[in-house]
């Protein structure tokens, strides 16, 4: 299957859209997925966050440290495992998390305006097939909860 430039350009436009949406929130596109995940969970282990999001561990560490410095989350040593961390959302993080979720939802809503329900189903199924191909290729466990998609 030959890929075309549309994938690249859509990704470019998505990044631009998100950057514009996050500008007034004082959060970067790189930090937003982490805040959103912690916002939805309320409190979670850092190792869980690393395994659930598709980013390198060092990227996660930098983003978490910045979110903590900005007062959006609290990072504390896990009392059950002194080598690990627990992450929890602050009141400021809840407020920002709601706004971050709205920016991501706005992107999805815009995309939804140009595709039919049938096309959305086909696109979801094709994306799922490609995901499973690479997950199996790399021998990784399925980390996607179907109820979240």
C-alpha positions, 0 to 999 in steps of 0.5 A: 500500500503506497502512502501519500502526503495526506497523512503527513499534512493531516498530522501537520494540521492537527499539530497546528490546531492543537498548538493554537488550542493549547496556547492560552492554556499554557500547556504544550502539545507534548504535555497535553496527552499526559495531563488528559490521561491523569485528569481522567484517572484522577490518580495513577502510577507513573509506570501505568502512564508510561505503558498506556501512552505511546511515548518514550519513557524520557519524554514522559519524565520531561512532560511529568516534571513540567506538569508538576512544576506548573502545579497541574499534577502532584508527583509523589513516591509510591508508598508500596514501591519506593522506586515508583511514583504516583501521579495525581491531579491538582485543582488547577490540573482539573481546570486545565484538563477540562480545557485540554479535553475540549481542544481534543474534542474540537479536533475530533468534531471538526473531522467528524463533520466531513465523514459519514457514520459508515466512513467513520466505521471503516476508518476505525476498522482500518486503523485498528487493523494497522494497530494490531499489525504493528502491535503483533510485529513488536510482540506487545500486549494490547493496551487499548480498552475498546470501551475508551475508543 
